Each structure stands twice: as C-alpha cells, then as structure tokens.
Amino acid sequence: MSLRDSYWKANLRLMVFCLVIWFVVSFLFGILLVDYLNTFRLGGYKLGFWFAQQGSIYTFVVLIFFYSWRMNKLDRKYGVNEE
C-alpha cells in the first residue's frame, strides 16, 4: 500500500470514529434514549434534556479540537504537514 493510501485510510478511520461519537451523543442520547437518560440528573437538569440541548454541542466542539490535533499528528507522521 502506498504512503498516500495509508494516509487517506488513517484519515477516513479518524473521521468515522468522530462521526460515530457525534451520532451516538446527538441522535441516540438526545433523541432515542432521552426517556431513559431523563431518569438521571446533571446540574439540576434531566440528562436526556441536557444531551439534546447542550451535550451534543459540547461534544461537537471537543470533536473539532480532537480531529484537528489528531490530523496534525497524522500530517507529521506522513510528512504532509504545513510548516
């Protein structure tokens, strides 16, 4: 496998990982599992409501920074960084 293919495969793996986390937090926790999660409380709010209103946004912002950090590491590893 060429270096270019390995880089692209690692990038796709990272994107899929981030998208799965985002899906689980926003769709499963915020919509499908909201009734179960509402039995728990976080800061005075029902947990399902919190995930639907705040948790998915916080998770998305954290995933942006995580993706940027991991892509910088991948870029250095495969020699395609911009320095």
N, C-alpha and C positions, 0 to 999 in steps of 0.2 A: 504494500500500500504506500502511495506516495505521501510526502510530508503535507502536501496540500489537502489530500483526502483525510489524513489523520486530524489535521486542524479543523476541518469542516465537521468531521464526525464528533470531535470533542465539543465544538460549539453547539451542534444540534442536541447533544446529550445534556448540556447545561441548560439550553432553552427549554427542553422538555421537562427537566427537573423543576425549573422555576414555574413553568405553566401548570404543572400538576399541583404544586403547592398553592398557587394562586386559585386554581379551580377548587381545591378542597376547602380553602378558607372562605372564598366568596360564595360559591354555589352550595357546597354541602353544608358548611357550618352556618351560612347566612340564610339559606332557603330550606333545604331538605331536612336538616337536623335541628332546626330552630326550636321546635317544641321540646325536644329532649334537652337541649342546651339551656333553655329558659328555666329549667329547674335549678340551675346554678346561678350565682350572682357574682358580678365583678364590679367593684366600686359602687355598689348600690343598684346597678342595672342588671337586668336579666342577661345572661351570657349570650344567648342567641340573638337578642336585640343588639347587643354590643358588637358582635361579629358582623351583623348586617350593616350597622351604621358606621362603626369606627375600625373594627378589627381588620376588615378586608382592605381598607385604605392604608392603615399602618403596615400591614403585610406587604402590600404592593410597593410602598416606598422602601421598605427594607430589602425587598427583592431587587429593586433597581440598583441600590448600592452594592448588594451582593453580586449581581450579574456584572456590574462594572469592575469590581475587584477581581472576580474570577477571570473575566475576559482579559484584563491587564496581565494576569499571571499566564494565561494561555498564549497571549501575544508574545510575551518574553520567552516562553518555552519554545515556541515555533519560530522565533526570530522575525516577527512581523510587527513589533511594537514601533511606536512613533516617538523616537527620542532624538 
